């Protein structure tokens, strides 16, 4: 069981408020717990999974590499 699941379980089964659960589990911001709770209500346990952060690793996949000449060819010269 994940940490987020434990927090949500305490809210549902023991009747803790969002703020009480944040304090009990030492989560710095109650808004974080609120986001977890809303995600759980909307998507179930799948909503509590951690999502990857940042840019996907294969953003350029399928695009041919740009050569230096194609980058500078569109720039007007003075």
C-alpha beads as a LAMMPS data file, in Angstrom:
LAMMPS data file: protein, C-alpha beads

78 atoms
77 bonds

1 atom types
1 bond types

-500.0 500.0 xlo xhi
-500.0 500.0 ylo yhi
-500.0 500.0 zlo zhi

Masses

1 110.0

Atoms # bond

1 1 1 0.000 0.000 0.000
2 1 1 1.411 3.380 -0.995
3 1 1 1.817 6.317 1.343
4 1 1 -0.940 8.220 -0.444
5 1 1 -3.292 5.244 -0.075
6 1 1 -2.619 5.121 3.668
7 1 1 -3.464 8.806 4.020
8 1 1 -6.699 8.434 2.036
9 1 1 -7.643 5.315 3.989
10 1 1 -7.330 7.208 7.273
11 1 1 -9.587 9.944 5.902
12 1 1 -12.241 7.495 4.761
13 1 1 -12.196 4.878 7.524
14 1 1 -11.334 6.939 10.591
15 1 1 -13.126 10.125 9.597
16 1 1 -10.089 12.394 9.681
17 1 1 -10.358 15.748 7.983
18 1 1 -7.926 16.684 5.218
19 1 1 -5.997 18.932 7.622
20 1 1 -5.906 16.298 10.366
21 1 1 -4.567 13.707 7.939
22 1 1 -1.885 16.122 6.715
23 1 1 -0.784 16.732 10.305
24 1 1 -0.865 13.058 11.286
25 1 1 1.222 11.957 8.294
26 1 1 3.495 15.006 8.367
27 1 1 2.516 16.247 4.899
28 1 1 3.629 19.899 4.757
29 1 1 0.548 21.209 2.948
30 1 1 -3.044 20.132 3.412
31 1 1 -3.700 21.134 -0.209
32 1 1 -1.473 18.239 -1.294
33 1 1 -3.658 15.800 0.630
34 1 1 -6.734 17.457 -0.842
35 1 1 -5.373 16.901 -4.384
36 1 1 -4.769 13.219 -3.571
37 1 1 -8.282 12.879 -2.169
38 1 1 -9.907 14.498 -5.219
39 1 1 -7.814 12.324 -7.566
40 1 1 -8.888 9.250 -5.592
41 1 1 -12.551 10.237 -5.785
42 1 1 -12.354 10.827 -9.543
43 1 1 -10.109 7.923 -10.630
44 1 1 -9.938 5.526 -7.707
45 1 1 -6.596 4.057 -6.676
46 1 1 -5.273 4.726 -10.187
47 1 1 -5.519 8.456 -9.433
48 1 1 -3.045 8.084 -6.567
49 1 1 -0.220 6.821 -8.770
50 1 1 2.746 9.105 -9.186
51 1 1 2.918 10.711 -12.573
52 1 1 6.181 11.209 -14.448
53 1 1 7.545 14.726 -14.190
54 1 1 9.267 16.785 -16.831
55 1 1 9.574 16.412 -20.551
56 1 1 9.084 12.969 -22.086
57 1 1 12.364 11.352 -23.091
58 1 1 11.385 10.702 -26.700
59 1 1 10.040 14.074 -27.799
60 1 1 12.024 14.043 -31.076
61 1 1 11.339 10.424 -31.959
62 1 1 10.364 10.115 -35.600
63 1 1 11.673 13.544 -36.623
64 1 1 14.785 13.749 -38.781
65 1 1 17.665 15.620 -37.132
66 1 1 18.005 19.232 -38.240
67 1 1 21.270 20.200 -39.851
68 1 1 22.959 23.487 -39.068
69 1 1 22.454 24.777 -42.612
70 1 1 18.686 24.298 -42.470
71 1 1 18.530 26.272 -39.252
72 1 1 20.494 29.263 -40.586
73 1 1 19.097 29.205 -44.135
74 1 1 15.815 30.798 -43.048
75 1 1 17.504 33.738 -41.359
76 1 1 17.752 36.838 -43.575
77 1 1 21.264 38.219 -43.917
78 1 1 22.132 41.897 -43.379

Bonds

1 1 1 2
2 1 2 3
3 1 3 4
4 1 4 5
5 1 5 6
6 1 6 7
7 1 7 8
8 1 8 9
9 1 9 10
10 1 10 11
11 1 11 12
12 1 12 13
13 1 13 14
14 1 14 15
15 1 15 16
16 1 16 17
17 1 17 18
18 1 18 19
19 1 19 20
20 1 20 21
21 1 21 22
22 1 22 23
23 1 23 24
24 1 24 25
25 1 25 26
26 1 26 27
27 1 27 28
28 1 28 29
29 1 29 30
30 1 30 31
31 1 31 32
32 1 32 33
33 1 33 34
34 1 34 35
35 1 35 36
36 1 36 37
37 1 37 38
38 1 38 39
39 1 39 40
40 1 40 41
41 1 41 42
42 1 42 43
43 1 43 44
44 1 44 45
45 1 45 46
46 1 46 47
47 1 47 48
48 1 48 49
49 1 49 50
50 1 50 51
51 1 51 52
52 1 52 53
53 1 53 54
54 1 54 55
55 1 55 56
56 1 56 57
57 1 57 58
58 1 58 59
59 1 59 60
60 1 60 61
61 1 61 62
62 1 62 63
63 1 63 64
64 1 64 65
65 1 65 66
66 1 66 67
67 1 67 68
68 1 68 69
69 1 69 70
70 1 70 71
71 1 71 72
72 1 72 73
73 1 73 74
74 1 74 75
75 1 75 76
76 1 76 77
77 1 77 78
